[in-house]
Amino acid sequence: MTRKAKWVTTGALVLVMGYVVYGSIARVEHECSVCVVFNGRTRCARGAGATEAEARRGAQTAACGVLASGMDESIRCDNAPPRSVQCSTR
């Protein structure tokens, strides 16, 4: 590979990586903090997303990841109503 081809390849890779990072960060417009009570335990977590619903779901999934054991409990916890929800827009 020639020196010029290496520079072109490196430049293209940097541009693609920059686009991926910018695209994933730019869409985060909402942040939520959700507290969930499941099996007698409470856990609060934060989530972020393009919509408020996406941010709430991410926060609840993160909280349930600690509280639930196994797929059945994870599904039940994800469907349980949260004890509290606080959301904000960036």
N, C-alpha and C positions, 0 to 999 in steps of 0.2 A: 504494500500500500504506500502510495506516495505521501509526501509531507502535506501537500495541499488536500488530498483526500482525507487524511487524518483530521485536519482542522475543520473541514466541512462536516465530517461525521460527528466530531465533538460538538460543534456549534448546533447541529440539528438535535443532538441528544439533550443539550442544555435547554433549547427552546421547548422541546416536548415535555421535559420535566417541569419547567416553569409553568407551562400551560396546565398541566395536571394539578400542580400545587395551587395555582391561582383559581382554577375551576372548582376545586374542592373547598377552598376557603371562602370564595366569593358568595356561595349559595347559603351560607349560614346566616340567617336573618333573625332567628328566634332561639332563645335559650329558656329552658324550664328546669325547675327544681321540683322533684316529686318525692313524697314520702309515702311508703307503702307499709301496711301492717299485714303480715302473713304468718300463719302458724304461731301466733303470739309474739313475734319479733317485728321490730320496726327498722326500716332502713331507708335513708334518703339518698338520692343521687341526682346528678345533673345531666341534661342532654341538650343537644343543639341540632338545628335542622333548618331546612328551607321554609317549612311551615310550622305553625305552633303544634299541630297534631303530630308531626314527625318528631319534634323536639320532646314532646310529652311521652311519646311511645319509646323513644331512646332512653329517656331518664327512667321510666318504669322498668324497662328491660334490664337496665344496669342495676337497679335496686333489687329486682327479682333474681338476678344472677347470684347474689349473695344469699338471699333468703330461701330459695327453692333448691330442692335436690331431685334431679331426674326430670325427664321431659314432662310427665303428668303434672308435677308440682309447678314447673316453669309455666306451663300453659295456664293453670289455675291462677297463679300469681299475676301473670300478665293481664288476665281478664278481671282481676279484683279491682274494685274502685279504690283509687288512691286516697290516703288520709288527707293529704294537702297537696296543692299544686300552685306554684308561683312561676309565671312566665313573663318574659320581657322581650322587647324587640331591640335589636342592635341598631 
